[in-house]
Amino acid sequence: MSTKQYQAYKNNAVNTASGGELTLMLYNGCIKFIKQASRNIENNDFEQKNTNIQKAQNIIQELMITLDQKVEISQQILPLYEYMHFQLKEANIKNDPAILQEVLDLTVDFRDTWKQVLQKSRQTTYTQGAQV
């Protein structure tokens, strides 16, 4: 598959995804950039590390912006996102892979939980659809 075809595929996936699937994509992107930043620290590629951490920070900011503050759990999630964002800044300043690992672990937990929510939601939707 050519680069152009792959990019078209990715664009189509984003354009046709539900809100829940987009959130899952954000978590996966954040995980990818944190892992890349860790490798960049190991390889002393600090310019690329900075770029990847900034990308992860942008994703966390997007997750913060899209929280529905009317939903009670959002008020509990927001401080965690703020903490993750702060820790990414600290990891960037200190070149500390341990801090990145902490944020990575939190992001993976959020992603895995979100994936379960989506699966439950789909099961409920399909079950209700079968009863009609």
N, C-alpha and C positions, 0 to 999 in steps of 0.2 A: 504494500500500500504506500503510495507516494505521500510526501509531506502535505501536499495540497489536499489530497483525499482525506487524510487523517484529520486535518484542520476542519474540513467540511463536516466530517462525522462528529467531531467534538462540538462544533457550532450547532448542529442539528440536535445533539443530545441535550444541550443547554436550552435551546429554544423550545423543545417539546417536553421538558421535565416539569413535574409538578413542583409546588413550593417546597414540599417535603423532600423531594429528590434533589432540588437545588441546595437545600441545607446540607444534605448528605455530601454533595459534591464539594461544598465549601469546607466541611470537616476534612474530607480526603485531600483537598488541595493544601490545607494548613499542615496536615501530617506530612505531606510530601515536601513542603518547603522547610519545615523544621528538620526533617531528616537530612535534607541537602545542606542546610546550614551547619549541622553537626559534622558532616563530612568536610565541609569547607574549613571548619576550625581545625580538624585533624590535618588537613593539607595546607594549612597556613594561607588559605585563599580568603583573606579578610574582606576584600571588596565584594566578592560573590556571597560571602556569609552575610554581609550587611544587606545585600539585595534580597536574599532569601528570607531573612528575618523580617525585613520590611513587608514582604509579600504576606508572610504569616500574620503580621500585625494588622495589615489591611483586611485580611479575612476575619480576624477576631473583631475588628471594628464593624465590619459588615454584619456579623452575627449579633453584635450588641445593638446596632441600629434596627435590625429587623425583629428584635424581641417585642412581643405584644405586652406592654406593661399592665394591661387590664387582666392578664392571666397571672394568678398568684405565683406560680413557679418561676415566671420570668423575673420576678423581684428577687428570687433566690439565686437564679443563674447569673444575673448581671454582675454581682460582685466577683463571681468566679471568673467571668470573662475579663473583668477589669484587672484582676490579679494576674491572669495569664498574659494580658497585654503588657502589664508592668514587668513581669518576669522576662518576657521577650526582650524588652528594652535593656534590662539588667544583663541578660545573656549576651546581648550585642556589645554592650560597653565592656564587659569583663571577659569576653571570649570564653564563656563557661559552658561546656557541653552538659554538665550536670543540671544546670538550670534549664537548658533546652530539653533534657530528658524529662524533667518534671512537667513541663508544659506539654510535651509530647504525650506523656501518660494521661494527663487530664483530657487532652484533645481526643485521644483514642477512646477513653471512657465515654465522653460525650457522643462521639461518632457511633460507638457500639450501642449505646442506649437509644440514640435516635433511629438507628437501623431497626432495632426491636420495635420501636413505636410504629415505624412505617409498616413493618410486617404485620403487626397486630391490627393496624388500621385496614390493611388490605384484606386480611382474613375476615374482619368484621364486615367489610364492604361486600366481599364475595359471598359470605354466608347470608347476608341480608338479601343480596341479589338472587340467590338460589331459592329463597323462600317466597319470592314474588310470584 
